[in-house]
Amino acid sequence: MLANRNPLYPSAARELYAILVGPAERQLRDTKTICIVPDGVLWNVPFQALLTPTDRFLIEHHALYYAPSLSVLREMNRKGAAERRVATSLIAFGNPVISKDEQRSADLCPLPEAETEVTTIAKNFGDSKFFIGRNASEETFKTEAPNYAVVHLATHGVIDNRQPLFSHLLLTKSESDPENDGRLEARET
């Protein structure tokens, strides 16, 4: 309904908010960030676009992020605590080279302003590295990103509503390595 701009969307968004978020509204009042661990069809719910009783989007009141399971969330929190103990470092990727097939299938275009975004952000971090264009490869991401506390990606993202774990960010493809096809899928991270 949201994607098709269906005029019935607001009432459905309010109803879903009442069912899914409303029961916890009091506990969430002073919470700035919410982690959502959806299951089954709930992966298809755009939680950020649910409407509160005051007709505001949920994302206007809370930052949202998703975890595929509680065990992954626990691991993310454990790893996050370790990262907060080390000095903040940043790695950034911008405007990767996207294959012609990918450009056509998803109607994508280059992101030249992403290069400026990445270099500007990197200059404002003490310990930083950035990769642009052909250097912004999936292979480099997999090798380098785990060594940094903050990862910034200025690229296209492709959502797969049928199989959410196959949703992906586009990076430069490694011609010699089929494992690094330029699609950093949610299931790979």
N, C-alpha and C positions, 0 to 999 in steps of 0.2 A: 504494500500500500504506500509506503514511504517513497520507494523508488519510482512508482508510477504517479506520484502526487495525487493519490486518491483523496477526495474531499472527506471521506470517512476516517481518514488516518487519525486526526486529533482525538476522536472519541475512543478509538481502539488503543491509542497510546496512553490515554488516561486510565482506561480499564486495566491494561497490562501493568501500569505503575501501581495501581491499587492492589492488584493481586500479588505482584512480585516484590515490590519495594515497600508498599504501604505498611505491612505488618512490622517492618523493622525501622520505620521512619523515626521513631523516638530515639532509638539507639544510634541512628546515623546523624542526628541533628548537629553534633559538634565534630563530625568526621569530615576530613577534607578529601580523603582518597578511599575509594571502594574497589576491592578486588572481586570480580565476578567469576565464579567457577560454574559455567553453564553445563548442562547435560542434555544430550539428545537434541530435540527441536529448539531448545533454548539457545543453541549456538546461532540460530537464525534471528534472534530478537536483537534489534539495535538498542540496547539498554540506554545508550547515551541520548537517544531521541525519544525516550519515554517522557510523557508530560506529567508534571507534578500537579497537585490540586490548584496551584496558583498559575497554571498554564506556562510554566517555565520548563525547559528541557532539563533532564536529570544532570547532564554534563555541565549545566550552568551553576549547579550547586556542589558538585563533587567531581574530582578527577577520577577517571575509571581506567582500570586495566583488567585484563583477563588472564586466567590460568587454566590449563587444560584439566588439571586435577588437584586435589588437596595435597597429594604427595609432591607434585611439581611445585606448588605454592610453598610448601615447607622447605624444599630445597632452594627455591629462589630466595626466601627469607634468610636462610642460613648463609648462602653465598653473599647476599646483600650486606649482611652484618659484617662479614669479613672484608668486603670491599670498602665499607665506610671507615674501617680502621686504617686503610692505606690512603696516601695522598690522592686527591682527585686527578684523574687523567682522562683524556678524551681521544677517541679515534673517530674520524668522520669520513664518509663516502658520499660523493656527489656526482650527478650527471653521468652515470656509467654508459658505456656503449651498449645499446640494445639492438639485438638482431632485427633484421628487416622483417622476418616472419612474425616476431613478437610485436613489432610496431604495427604491422597490418592487422593482426588478429585482435589486438586490444585498442587500436586507434590511438597510439601513443606518439608523442613527439619529444624531442630532446628538451632538457631542462637547464638551459644555460645559466639562469639565475641561481641554480643550485650550487654552481661552482663558487659564486661570490658568497653565498650563504655559508658553505663549508669552510672556506678560507677565513672568513670573518670570525666565525665561531672558534676555529682552531687558534687564531691569534689571541683570543681572550682566555685561553687556558694555558697554564704553565707547561704541563707535560701533555703534548698533543702531537698527533700525526693525522694527515689527511690524504685521501686518494681521490683523484678526479679522472673522469673519462675512462680510457682504457685501463688505467691503474686501479679503478674502483671495481675490482673483480670479486667474485664469490670466493675464489680460492684465497685471496688476500684477507677477505673478511674472516673466513674460518680459521686462518692461521693467526691473525693479529688481534682480532676483537676480544678474545678471552683475556688478554693481558691489560685491558683498559676498564676503568670503572664506568665510564660514560661512552655510549656508542650513539653517534648521530648519523642518520641515513637520509639523504636528500635524493630520493629516487621515486620511481613509480611503484605502487603496490597493487596487486591484483587479488581480489577477493574471490574465493570459490565457495559459494553458499551451499553447494551440495556436499562438499568434503572440505570443511574449514581448515583442516590441517595441511591441505594442499594450497591454501592461499599463500602468496609469495611476494617478496620484494625483488625487484629486478636489479641485477648487478651485471658487470661485464662477464661474458662467457669465456671460459678457458678452452680454447680450441683443442688442446692436446689432452684434456681430461674430461671424460664424459660425466664424472661425478660432480663437476662444477659447471653446470649447464646455464649459469646466470640466473637461476631461479632459487632464491634463498627461501625455501618453504618453511612454514611454521613448524612442521614436524621435524625439521633438521636442526632447529636451534635448541 
